[in-house]
Amino acid sequence: MSDIATLPGLAGSSELPVVPVREILPWAAFAALVGLAAVWFVGAEQGAAAIFDGTTVHEFVHDARHLLGFPCH
């Protein structure tokens, strides 16, 4: 038999745990910040608002630019 059924709080329970929004909000904000940074580097880096000089970032994310529909040529 599985050991999961013998864990406290899970035996005979089919309900999912409720997580308060105040616990999820910091992680959601962090994920949004990471997502915005990813879109910045894929879509805007090596343009007029570039942070880094050269073409290193552009070449690193070149295929992602085309996959997401950003023009680069």
mmCIF file of the N, C-alpha and C atoms, coordinates in Angstrom:
data_MODEL
# 
_entry.id   MODEL 
# 
loop_
_atom_site.group_PDB 
_atom_site.id 
_atom_site.type_symbol 
_atom_site.label_atom_id 
_atom_site.label_alt_id 
_atom_site.label_comp_id 
_atom_site.label_asym_id 
_atom_site.label_entity_id 
_atom_site.label_seq_id 
_atom_site.pdbx_PDB_ins_code 
_atom_site.Cartn_x 
_atom_site.Cartn_y 
_atom_site.Cartn_z 
_atom_site.occupancy 
_atom_site.B_iso_or_equiv 
_atom_site.pdbx_formal_charge 
_atom_site.auth_seq_id 
_atom_site.auth_comp_id 
_atom_site.auth_asym_id 
_atom_site.auth_atom_id 
_atom_site.pdbx_PDB_model_num 
ATOM 1   N N  . MET A 1 1  ? 0.843   -1.169 0.000   1.00 0.00 ? 1  MET A N  1 
ATOM 2   C CA . MET A 1 1  ? 0.000   0.000  0.000   1.00 0.00 ? 1  MET A CA 1 
ATOM 3   C C  . MET A 1 1  ? 0.894   1.240  0.000   1.00 0.00 ? 1  MET A C  1 
ATOM 4   N N  . SER A 1 2  ? 0.378   2.319  -0.451  1.00 0.00 ? 2  SER A N  1 
ATOM 5   C CA . SER A 1 2  ? 1.124   3.570  -0.550  1.00 0.00 ? 2  SER A CA 1 
ATOM 6   C C  . SER A 1 2  ? 1.263   4.249  0.805   1.00 0.00 ? 2  SER A C  1 
ATOM 7   N N  . ASP A 1 3  ? 2.405   4.880  1.020   1.00 0.00 ? 3  ASP A N  1 
ATOM 8   C CA . ASP A 1 3  ? 2.632   5.618  2.265   1.00 0.00 ? 3  ASP A CA 1 
ATOM 9   C C  . ASP A 1 3  ? 1.906   6.960  2.269   1.00 0.00 ? 3  ASP A C  1 
ATOM 10  N N  . ILE A 1 4  ? 1.477   7.417  1.117   1.00 0.00 ? 4  ILE A N  1 
ATOM 11  C CA . ILE A 1 4  ? 0.806   8.713  1.039   1.00 0.00 ? 4  ILE A CA 1 
ATOM 12  C C  . ILE A 1 4  ? -0.519  8.686  1.807   1.00 0.00 ? 4  ILE A C  1 
ATOM 13  N N  . ALA A 1 5  ? -1.204  7.582  1.765   1.00 0.00 ? 5  ALA A N  1 
ATOM 14  C CA . ALA A 1 5  ? -2.500  7.486  2.442   1.00 0.00 ? 5  ALA A CA 1 
ATOM 15  C C  . ALA A 1 5  ? -2.358  7.538  3.957   1.00 0.00 ? 5  ALA A C  1 
ATOM 16  N N  . THR A 1 6  ? -1.162  7.294  4.480   1.00 0.00 ? 6  THR A N  1 
ATOM 17  C CA . THR A 1 6  ? -0.973  7.290  5.928   1.00 0.00 ? 6  THR A CA 1 
ATOM 18  C C  . THR A 1 6  ? -0.443  8.619  6.456   1.00 0.00 ? 6  THR A C  1 
ATOM 19  N N  . LEU A 1 7  ? -0.181  9.594  5.597   1.00 0.00 ? 7  LEU A N  1 
ATOM 20  C CA . LEU A 1 7  ? 0.304   10.886 6.054   1.00 0.00 ? 7  LEU A CA 1 
ATOM 21  C C  . LEU A 1 7  ? -0.790  11.640 6.783   1.00 0.00 ? 7  LEU A C  1 
ATOM 22  N N  . PRO A 1 8  ? -0.443  12.348 7.859   1.00 0.00 ? 8  PRO A N  1 
ATOM 23  C CA . PRO A 1 8  ? -1.459  13.105 8.590   1.00 0.00 ? 8  PRO A CA 1 
ATOM 24  C C  . PRO A 1 8  ? -2.073  14.189 7.716   1.00 0.00 ? 8  PRO A C  1 
ATOM 25  N N  . GLY A 1 9  ? -3.352  14.326 7.775   1.00 0.00 ? 9  GLY A N  1 
ATOM 26  C CA . GLY A 1 9  ? -4.044  15.354 7.004   1.00 0.00 ? 9  GLY A CA 1 
ATOM 27  C C  . GLY A 1 9  ? -4.464  14.915 5.619   1.00 0.00 ? 9  GLY A C  1 
ATOM 28  N N  . LEU A 1 10 ? -3.942  13.789 5.132   1.00 0.00 ? 10 LEU A N  1 
ATOM 29  C CA . LEU A 1 10 ? -4.302  13.322 3.795   1.00 0.00 ? 10 LEU A CA 1 
ATOM 30  C C  . LEU A 1 10 ? -5.152  12.061 3.821   1.00 0.00 ? 10 LEU A C  1 
ATOM 31  N N  . ALA A 1 11 ? -5.170  11.362 4.915   1.00 0.00 ? 11 ALA A N  1 
ATOM 32  C CA . ALA A 1 11 ? -5.910  10.109 4.983   1.00 0.00 ? 11 ALA A CA 1 
ATOM 33  C C  . ALA A 1 11 ? -7.410  10.370 4.882   1.00 0.00 ? 11 ALA A C  1 
ATOM 34  N N  . GLY A 1 12 ? -8.025  9.847  3.865   1.00 0.00 ? 12 GLY A N  1 
ATOM 35  C CA . GLY A 1 12 ? -9.461  9.970  3.693   1.00 0.00 ? 12 GLY A CA 1 
ATOM 36  C C  . GLY A 1 12 ? -9.933  11.343 3.269   1.00 0.00 ? 12 GLY A C  1 
ATOM 37  N N  . SER A 1 13 ? -9.046  12.245 2.942   1.00 0.00 ? 13 SER A N  1 
ATOM 38  C CA . SER A 1 13 ? -9.424  13.606 2.564   1.00 0.00 ? 13 SER A CA 1 
ATOM 39  C C  . SER A 1 13 ? -9.288  13.778 1.060   1.00 0.00 ? 13 SER A C  1 
ATOM 40  N N  . SER A 1 14 ? -10.317 14.310 0.444   1.00 0.00 ? 14 SER A N  1 
ATOM 41  C CA . SER A 1 14 ? -10.260 14.572 -0.997  1.00 0.00 ? 14 SER A CA 1 
ATOM 42  C C  . SER A 1 14 ? -10.280 16.069 -1.294  1.00 0.00 ? 14 SER A C  1 
ATOM 43  N N  . GLU A 1 15 ? -10.149 16.896 -0.255  1.00 0.00 ? 15 GLU A N  1 
ATOM 44  C CA . GLU A 1 15 ? -10.166 18.343 -0.434  1.00 0.00 ? 15 GLU A CA 1 
ATOM 45  C C  . GLU A 1 15 ? -8.763  18.871 -0.689  1.00 0.00 ? 15 GLU A C  1 
ATOM 46  N N  . LEU A 1 16 ? -8.673  19.875 -1.537  1.00 0.00 ? 16 LEU A N  1 
ATOM 47  C CA . LEU A 1 16 ? -7.393  20.523 -1.794  1.00 0.00 ? 16 LEU A CA 1 
ATOM 48  C C  . LEU A 1 16 ? -7.132  21.565 -0.722  1.00 0.00 ? 16 LEU A C  1 
ATOM 49  N N  . PRO A 1 17 ? -5.861  21.762 -0.367  1.00 0.00 ? 17 PRO A N  1 
ATOM 50  C CA . PRO A 1 17 ? -5.575  22.794 0.638   1.00 0.00 ? 17 PRO A CA 1 
ATOM 51  C C  . PRO A 1 17 ? -5.845  24.187 0.076   1.00 0.00 ? 17 PRO A C  1 
ATOM 52  N N  . VAL A 1 18 ? -6.319  25.083 0.908   1.00 0.00 ? 18 VAL A N  1 
ATOM 53  C CA . VAL A 1 18 ? -6.612  26.450 0.510   1.00 0.00 ? 18 VAL A CA 1 
ATOM 54  C C  . VAL A 1 18 ? -5.398  27.305 0.862   1.00 0.00 ? 18 VAL A C  1 
ATOM 55  N N  . VAL A 1 19 ? -4.879  28.022 -0.143  1.00 0.00 ? 19 VAL A N  1 
ATOM 56  C CA . VAL A 1 19 ? -3.726  28.889 0.067   1.00 0.00 ? 19 VAL A CA 1 
ATOM 57  C C  . VAL A 1 19 ? -4.212  30.334 -0.004  1.00 0.00 ? 19 VAL A C  1 
ATOM 58  N N  . PRO A 1 20 ? -3.963  31.129 1.044   1.00 0.00 ? 20 PRO A N  1 
ATOM 59  C CA . PRO A 1 20 ? -4.408  32.525 1.029   1.00 0.00 ? 20 PRO A CA 1 
ATOM 60  C C  . PRO A 1 20 ? -3.700  33.335 -0.054  1.00 0.00 ? 20 PRO A C  1 
ATOM 61  N N  . VAL A 1 21 ? -4.395  34.323 -0.584  1.00 0.00 ? 21 VAL A N  1 
ATOM 62  C CA . VAL A 1 21 ? -3.859  35.160 -1.651  1.00 0.00 ? 21 VAL A CA 1 
ATOM 63  C C  . VAL A 1 21 ? -2.600  35.891 -1.186  1.00 0.00 ? 21 VAL A C  1 
ATOM 64  N N  . ARG A 1 22 ? -2.541  36.285 0.078   1.00 0.00 ? 22 ARG A N  1 
ATOM 65  C CA . ARG A 1 22 ? -1.384  37.030 0.583   1.00 0.00 ? 22 ARG A CA 1 
ATOM 66  C C  . ARG A 1 22 ? -0.109  36.188 0.542   1.00 0.00 ? 22 ARG A C  1 
ATOM 67  N N  . GLU A 1 23 ? -0.237  34.865 0.495   1.00 0.00 ? 23 GLU A N  1 
ATOM 68  C CA . GLU A 1 23 ? 0.935   34.002 0.361   1.00 0.00 ? 23 GLU A CA 1 
ATOM 69  C C  . GLU A 1 23 ? 1.324   33.803 -1.095  1.00 0.00 ? 23 GLU A C  1 
ATOM 70  N N  . ILE A 1 24 ? 0.379   33.918 -1.994  1.00 0.00 ? 24 ILE A N  1 
ATOM 71  C CA . ILE A 1 24 ? 0.652   33.728 -3.417  1.00 0.00 ? 24 ILE A CA 1 
ATOM 72  C C  . ILE A 1 24 ? 1.146   35.014 -4.068  1.00 0.00 ? 24 ILE A C  1 
ATOM 73  N N  . LEU A 1 25 ? 0.693   36.160 -3.583  1.00 0.00 ? 25 LEU A N  1 
ATOM 74  C CA . LEU A 1 25 ? 0.987   37.445 -4.208  1.00 0.00 ? 25 LEU A CA 1 
ATOM 75  C C  . LEU A 1 25 ? 2.478   37.728 -4.379  1.00 0.00 ? 25 LEU A C  1 
ATOM 76  N N  . PRO A 1 26 ? 3.345   37.520 -3.392  1.00 0.00 ? 26 PRO A N  1 
ATOM 77  C CA . PRO A 1 26 ? 4.771   37.791 -3.623  1.00 0.00 ? 26 PRO A CA 1 
ATOM 78  C C  . PRO A 1 26 ? 5.377   36.912 -4.713  1.00 0.00 ? 26 PRO A C  1 
ATOM 79  N N  . TRP A 1 27 ? 4.962   35.653 -4.769  1.00 0.00 ? 27 TRP A N  1 
ATOM 80  C CA . TRP A 1 27 ? 5.477   34.761 -5.806  1.00 0.00 ? 27 TRP A CA 1 
ATOM 81  C C  . TRP A 1 27 ? 4.947   35.146 -7.185  1.00 0.00 ? 27 TRP A C  1 
ATOM 82  N N  . ALA A 1 28 ? 3.711   35.601 -7.249  1.00 0.00 ? 28 ALA A N  1 
ATOM 83  C CA . ALA A 1 28 ? 3.145   36.045 -8.523  1.00 0.00 ? 28 ALA A CA 1 
ATOM 84  C C  . ALA A 1 28 ? 3.852   37.307 -9.010  1.00 0.00 ? 28 ALA A C  1 
ATOM 85  N N  . ALA A 1 29 ? 4.165   38.222 -8.096  1.00 0.00 ? 29 ALA A N  1 
ATOM 86  C CA . ALA A 1 29 ? 4.889   39.436 -8.470  1.00 0.00 ? 29 ALA A CA 1 
ATOM 87  C C  . ALA A 1 29 ? 6.300   39.087 -8.950  1.00 0.00 ? 29 ALA A C  1 
ATOM 88  N N  . PHE A 1 30 ? 6.963   38.156 -8.277  1.00 0.00 ? 30 PHE A N  1 
ATOM 89  C CA . PHE A 1 30 ? 8.298   37.726 -8.696  1.00 0.00 ? 30 PHE A CA 1 
ATOM 90  C C  . PHE A 1 30 ? 8.251   37.084 -10.084 1.00 0.00 ? 30 PHE A C  1 
ATOM 91  N N  . ALA A 1 31 ? 7.270   36.222 -10.327 1.00 0.00 ? 31 ALA A N  1 
ATOM 92  C CA . ALA A 1 31 ? 7.136   35.568 -11.635 1.00 0.00 ? 31 ALA A CA 1 
ATOM 93  C C  . ALA A 1 31 ? 6.851   36.601 -12.731 1.00 0.00 ? 31 ALA A C  1 
ATOM 94  N N  . ALA A 1 32 ? 6.043   37.606 -12.419 1.00 0.00 ? 32 ALA A N  1 
ATOM 95  C CA . ALA A 1 32 ? 5.760   38.659 -13.396 1.00 0.00 ? 32 ALA A CA 1 
ATOM 96  C C  . ALA A 1 32 ? 7.015   39.462 -13.707 1.00 0.00 ? 32 ALA A C  1 
ATOM 97  N N  . LEU A 1 33 ? 7.832   39.752 -12.716 1.00 0.00 ? 33 LEU A N  1 
ATOM 98  C CA . LEU A 1 33 ? 9.075   40.489 -12.921 1.00 0.00 ? 33 LEU A CA 1 
ATOM 99  C C  . LEU A 1 33 ? 10.057  39.684 -13.778 1.00 0.00 ? 33 LEU A C  1 
ATOM 100 N N  . VAL A 1 34 ? 10.188  38.411 -13.497 1.00 0.00 ? 34 VAL A N  1 
ATOM 101 C CA . VAL A 1 34 ? 11.060  37.552 -14.302 1.00 0.00 ? 34 VAL A CA 1 
ATOM 102 C C  . VAL A 1 34 ? 10.537  37.455 -15.736 1.00 0.00 ? 34 VAL A C  1 
ATOM 103 N N  . GLY A 1 35 ? 9.226   37.346 -15.888 1.00 0.00 ? 35 GLY A N  1 
ATOM 104 C CA . GLY A 1 35 ? 8.634   37.296 -17.230 1.00 0.00 ? 35 GLY A CA 1 
ATOM 105 C C  . GLY A 1 35 ? 8.856   38.579 -18.012 1.00 0.00 ? 35 GLY A C  1 
ATOM 106 N N  . LEU A 1 36 ? 8.697   39.715 -17.341 1.00 0.00 ? 36 LEU A N  1 
ATOM 107 C CA . LEU A 1 36 ? 8.950   40.993 -18.016 1.00 0.00 ? 36 LEU A CA 1 
ATOM 108 C C  . LEU A 1 36 ? 10.411  41.137 -18.418 1.00 0.00 ? 36 LEU A C  1 
ATOM 109 N N  . ALA A 1 37 ? 11.323  40.686 -17.570 1.00 0.00 ? 37 ALA A N  1 
ATOM 110 C CA . ALA A 1 37 ? 12.745  40.726 -17.915 1.00 0.00 ? 37 ALA A CA 1 
ATOM 111 C C  . ALA A 1 37 ? 13.036  39.840 -19.122 1.00 0.00 ? 37 ALA A C  1 
ATOM 112 N N  . ALA A 1 38 ? 12.402  38.673 -19.179 1.00 0.00 ? 38 ALA A N  1 
ATOM 113 C CA . ALA A 1 38 ? 12.605  37.774 -20.318 1.00 0.00 ? 38 ALA A CA 1 
ATOM 114 C C  . ALA A 1 38 ? 12.088  38.408 -21.607 1.00 0.00 ? 38 ALA A C  1 
ATOM 115 N N  . VAL A 1 39 ? 10.911  39.017 -21.556 1.00 0.00 ? 39 VAL A N  1 
ATOM 116 C CA . VAL A 1 39 ? 10.369  39.676 -22.747 1.00 0.00 ? 39 VAL A CA 1 
ATOM 117 C C  . VAL A 1 39 ? 11.251  40.856 -23.157 1.00 0.00 ? 39 VAL A C  1 
ATOM 118 N N  . TRP A 1 40 ? 11.803  41.575 -22.170 1.00 0.00 ? 40 TRP A N  1 
ATOM 119 C CA . TRP A 1 40 ? 12.705  42.694 -22.472 1.00 0.00 ? 40 TRP A CA 1 
ATOM 120 C C  . TRP A 1 40 ? 13.917  42.197 -23.255 1.00 0.00 ? 40 TRP A C  1 
ATOM 121 N N  . PHE A 1 41 ? 14.570  41.157 -22.762 1.00 0.00 ? 41 PHE A N  1 
ATOM 122 C CA . PHE A 1 41 ? 15.781  40.675 -23.423 1.00 0.00 ? 41 PHE A CA 1 
ATOM 123 C C  . PHE A 1 41 ? 15.490  40.058 -24.773 1.00 0.00 ? 41 PHE A C  1 
ATOM 124 N N  . VAL A 1 42 ? 14.341  39.424 -24.930 1.00 0.00 ? 42 VAL A N  1 
ATOM 125 C CA . VAL A 1 42 ? 14.013  38.826 -26.220 1.00 0.00 ? 42 VAL A CA 1 
ATOM 126 C C  . VAL A 1 42 ? 13.554  39.882 -27.215 1.00 0.00 ? 42 VAL A C  1 
ATOM 127 N N  . GLY A 1 43 ? 12.758  40.833 -26.760 1.00 0.00 ? 43 GLY A N  1 
ATOM 128 C CA . GLY A 1 43 ? 12.139  41.758 -27.689 1.00 0.00 ? 43 GLY A CA 1 
ATOM 129 C C  . GLY A 1 43 ? 12.787  43.105 -27.854 1.00 0.00 ? 43 GLY A C  1 
ATOM 130 N N  . ALA A 1 44 ? 13.410  43.647 -26.824 1.00 0.00 ? 44 ALA A N  1 
ATOM 131 C CA . ALA A 1 44 ? 13.875  45.029 -26.911 1.00 0.00 ? 44 ALA A CA 1 
ATOM 132 C C  . ALA A 1 44 ? 15.386  45.175 -26.842 1.00 0.00 ? 44 ALA A C  1 
ATOM 133 N N  . GLU A 1 45 ? 16.086  44.199 -26.328 1.00 0.00 ? 45 GLU A N  1 
ATOM 134 C CA . GLU A 1 45 ? 17.537  44.323 -26.196 1.00 0.00 ? 45 GLU A CA 1 
ATOM 135 C C  . GLU A 1 45 ? 18.188  44.359 -27.580 1.00 0.00 ? 45 GLU A C  1 
ATOM 136 N N  . GLN A 1 46 ? 19.227  45.138 -27.710 1.00 0.00 ? 46 GLN A N  1 
ATOM 137 C CA . GLN A 1 46 ? 19.952  45.396 -28.952 1.00 0.00 ? 46 GLN A CA 1 
ATOM 138 C C  . GLN A 1 46 ? 19.173  46.341 -29.861 1.00 0.00 ? 46 GLN A C  1 
ATOM 139 N N  . GLY A 1 47 ? 18.278  47.074 -29.285 1.00 0.00 ? 47 GLY A N  1 
ATOM 140 C CA . GLY A 1 47 ? 17.543  48.078 -30.037 1.00 0.00 ? 47 GLY A CA 1 
ATOM 141 C C  . GLY A 1 47 ? 17.911  49.465 -29.547 1.00 0.00 ? 47 GLY A C  1 
ATOM 142 N N  . ALA A 1 48 ? 16.993  50.403 -29.657 1.00 0.00 ? 48 ALA A N  1 
ATOM 143 C CA . ALA A 1 48 ? 17.252  51.780 -29.237 1.00 0.00 ? 48 ALA A CA 1 
ATOM 144 C C  . ALA A 1 48 ? 17.427  51.884 -27.726 1.00 0.00 ? 48 ALA A C  1 
ATOM 145 N N  . ALA A 1 49 ? 16.817  50.992 -26.970 1.00 0.00 ? 49 ALA A N  1 
ATOM 146 C CA . ALA A 1 49 ? 16.901  51.047 -25.516 1.00 0.00 ? 49 ALA A CA 1 
ATOM 147 C C  . ALA A 1 49 ? 17.777  49.919 -24.968 1.00 0.00 ? 49 ALA A C  1 
ATOM 148 N N  . ALA A 1 50 ? 18.854  49.579 -25.669 1.00 0.00 ? 50 ALA A N  1 
ATOM 149 C CA . ALA A 1 50 ? 19.709  48.466 -25.271 1.00 0.00 ? 50 ALA A CA 1 
ATOM 150 C C  . ALA A 1 50 ? 20.477  48.782 -23.994 1.00 0.00 ? 50 ALA A C  1 
ATOM 151 N N  . ILE A 1 51 ? 20.627  47.775 -23.165 1.00 0.00 ? 51 ILE A N  1 
ATOM 152 C CA . ILE A 1 51 ? 21.407  47.906 -21.937 1.00 0.00 ? 51 ILE A CA 1 
ATOM 153 C C  . ILE A 1 51 ? 22.856  47.496 -22.192 1.00 0.00 ? 51 ILE A C  1 
ATOM 154 N N  . PHE A 1 52 ? 23.064  46.428 -22.973 1.00 0.00 ? 52 PHE A N  1 
ATOM 155 C CA . PHE A 1 52 ? 24.398  45.902 -23.231 1.00 0.00 ? 52 PHE A CA 1 
ATOM 156 C C  . PHE A 1 52 ? 24.854  46.275 -24.635 1.00 0.00 ? 52 PHE A C  1 
ATOM 157 N N  . ASP A 1 53 ? 26.146  46.512 -24.809 1.00 0.00 ? 53 ASP A N  1 
ATOM 158 C CA . ASP A 1 53 ? 26.715  46.784 -26.126 1.00 0.00 ? 53 ASP A CA 1 
ATOM 159 C C  . ASP A 1 53 ? 26.996  45.475 -26.846 1.00 0.00 ? 53 ASP A C  1 
ATOM 160 N N  . GLY A 1 54 ? 27.116  45.549 -28.168 1.00 0.00 ? 54 GLY A N  1 
ATOM 161 C CA . GLY A 1 54 ? 27.435  44.365 -28.951 1.00 0.00 ? 54 GLY A CA 1 
ATOM 162 C C  . GLY A 1 54 ? 26.195  43.575 -29.332 1.00 0.00 ? 54 GLY A C  1 
ATOM 163 N N  . THR A 1 55 ? 26.442  42.408 -29.908 1.00 0.00 ? 55 THR A N  1 
ATOM 164 C CA . THR A 1 55 ? 25.340  41.581 -30.399 1.00 0.00 ? 55 THR A CA 1 
ATOM 165 C C  . THR A 1 55 ? 25.195  40.268 -29.629 1.00 0.00 ? 55 THR A C  1 
ATOM 166 N N  . THR A 1 56 ? 25.840  40.142 -28.495 1.00 0.00 ? 56 THR A N  1 
ATOM 167 C CA . THR A 1 56 ? 25.809  38.886 -27.745 1.00 0.00 ? 56 THR A CA 1 
ATOM 168 C C  . THR A 1 56 ? 24.398  38.508 -27.326 1.00 0.00 ? 56 THR A C  1 
ATOM 169 N N  . VAL A 1 57 ? 23.670  39.422 -26.727 1.00 0.00 ? 57 VAL A N  1 
ATOM 170 C CA . VAL A 1 57 ? 22.305  39.132 -26.266 1.00 0.00 ? 57 VAL A CA 1 
ATOM 171 C C  . VAL A 1 57 ? 21.413  38.829 -27.463 1.00 0.00 ? 57 VAL A C  1 
ATOM 172 N N  . HIS A 1 58 ? 21.555  39.592 -28.543 1.00 0.00 ? 58 HIS A N  1 
ATOM 173 C CA . HIS A 1 58 ? 20.744  39.371 -29.739 1.00 0.00 ? 58 HIS A CA 1 
ATOM 174 C C  . HIS A 1 58 ? 20.962  37.968 -30.290 1.00 0.00 ? 58 HIS A C  1 
ATOM 175 N N  . GLU A 1 59 ? 22.199  37.549 -30.400 1.00 0.00 ? 59 GLU A N  1 
ATOM 176 C CA . GLU A 1 59 ? 22.485  36.222 -30.941 1.00 0.00 ? 59 GLU A CA 1 
ATOM 177 C C  . GLU A 1 59 ? 22.013  35.118 -29.999 1.00 0.00 ? 59 GLU A C  1 
ATOM 178 N N  . PHE A 1 60 ? 22.068  35.356 -28.695 1.00 0.00 ? 60 PHE A N  1 
ATOM 179 C CA . PHE A 1 60 ? 21.641  34.356 -27.722 1.00 0.00 ? 60 PHE A CA 1 
ATOM 180 C C  . PHE A 1 60 ? 20.135  34.113 -27.788 1.00 0.00 ? 60 PHE A C  1 
ATOM 181 N N  . VAL A 1 61 ? 19.349  35.155 -28.027 1.00 0.00 ? 61 VAL A N  1 
ATOM 182 C CA . VAL A 1 61 ? 17.890  35.022 -28.039 1.00 0.00 ? 61 VAL A CA 1 
ATOM 183 C C  . VAL A 1 61 ? 17.307  35.141 -29.451 1.00 0.00 ? 61 VAL A C  1 
ATOM 184 N N  . HIS A 1 62 ? 18.140  34.976 -30.468 1.00 0.00 ? 62 HIS A N  1 
ATOM 185 C CA . HIS A 1 62 ? 17.713  35.194 -31.850 1.00 0.00 ? 62 HIS A CA 1 
ATOM 186 C C  . HIS A 1 62 ? 16.522  34.321 -32.245 1.00 0.00 ? 62 HIS A C  1 
ATOM 187 N N  . ASP A 1 63 ? 16.586  33.026 -31.984 1.00 0.00 ? 63 ASP A N  1 
ATOM 188 C CA . ASP A 1 63 ? 15.483  32.138 -32.367 1.00 0.00 ? 63 ASP A CA 1 
ATOM 189 C C  . ASP A 1 63 ? 14.216  32.430 -31.571 1.00 0.00 ? 63 ASP A C  1 
ATOM 190 N N  . ALA A 1 64 ? 14.373  32.817 -30.308 1.00 0.00 ? 64 ALA A N  1 
ATOM 191 C CA . ALA A 1 64 ? 13.204  33.157 -29.495 1.00 0.00 ? 64 ALA A CA 1 
ATOM 192 C C  . ALA A 1 64 ? 12.521  34.401 -30.048 1.00 0.00 ? 64 ALA A C  1 
ATOM 193 N N  . ARG A 1 65 ? 13.296  35.338 -30.583 1.00 0.00 ? 65 ARG A N  1 
ATOM 194 C CA . ARG A 1 65 ? 12.708  36.539 -31.183 1.00 0.00 ? 65 ARG A CA 1 
ATOM 195 C C  . ARG A 1 65 ? 11.778  36.156 -32.325 1.00 0.00 ? 65 ARG A C  1 
ATOM 196 N N  . HIS A 1 66 ? 12.251  35.280 -33.208 1.00 0.00 ? 66 HIS A N  1 
ATOM 197 C CA . HIS A 1 66 ? 11.417  34.858 -34.337 1.00 0.00 ? 66 HIS A CA 1 
ATOM 198 C C  . HIS A 1 66 ? 10.216  34.037 -33.868 1.00 0.00 ? 66 HIS A C  1 
ATOM 199 N N  . LEU A 1 67 ? 10.409  33.161 -32.887 1.00 0.00 ? 67 LEU A N  1 
ATOM 200 C CA . LEU A 1 67 ? 9.321   32.332 -32.370 1.00 0.00 ? 67 LEU A CA 1 
ATOM 201 C C  . LEU A 1 67 ? 8.202   33.178 -31.788 1.00 0.00 ? 67 LEU A C  1 
ATOM 202 N N  . LEU A 1 68 ? 8.549   34.274 -31.108 1.00 0.00 ? 68 LEU A N  1 
ATOM 203 C CA . LEU A 1 68 ? 7.560   35.148 -30.492 1.00 0.00 ? 68 LEU A CA 1 
ATOM 204 C C  . LEU A 1 68 ? 7.058   36.257 -31.416 1.00 0.00 ? 68 LEU A C  1 
ATOM 205 N N  . GLY A 1 69 ? 7.588   36.314 -32.632 1.00 0.00 ? 69 GLY A N  1 
ATOM 206 C CA . GLY A 1 69 ? 7.101   37.282 -33.611 1.00 0.00 ? 69 GLY A CA 1 
ATOM 207 C C  . GLY A 1 69 ? 7.769   38.636 -33.579 1.00 0.00 ? 69 GLY A C  1 
ATOM 208 N N  . PHE A 1 70 ? 8.916   38.764 -32.896 1.00 0.00 ? 70 PHE A N  1 
ATOM 209 C CA . PHE A 1 70 ? 9.641   40.035 -32.906 1.00 0.00 ? 70 PHE A CA 1 
ATOM 210 C C  . PHE A 1 70 ? 10.530  40.092 -34.150 1.00 0.00 ? 70 PHE A C  1 
ATOM 211 N N  . PRO A 1 71 ? 10.445  41.168 -34.926 1.00 0.00 ? 71 PRO A N  1 
ATOM 212 C CA . PRO A 1 71 ? 11.338  41.280 -36.077 1.00 0.00 ? 71 PRO A CA 1 
ATOM 213 C C  . PRO A 1 71 ? 12.746  41.664 -35.606 1.00 0.00 ? 71 PRO A C  1 
ATOM 214 N N  . CYS A 1 72 ? 13.755  41.174 -36.319 1.00 0.00 ? 72 CYS A N  1 
ATOM 215 C CA . CYS A 1 72 ? 15.123  41.529 -35.938 1.00 0.00 ? 72 CYS A CA 1 
ATOM 216 C C  . CYS A 1 72 ? 16.038  41.677 -37.132 1.00 0.00 ? 72 CYS A C  1 
ATOM 217 N N  . HIS A 1 73 ? 15.525  41.556 -38.342 1.00 0.00 ? 73 HIS A N  1 
ATOM 218 C CA . HIS A 1 73 ? 16.372  41.708 -39.531 1.00 0.00 ? 73 HIS A CA 1 
ATOM 219 C C  . HIS A 1 73 ? 15.913  42.910 -40.330 1.00 0.00 ? 73 HIS A C  1 
# 
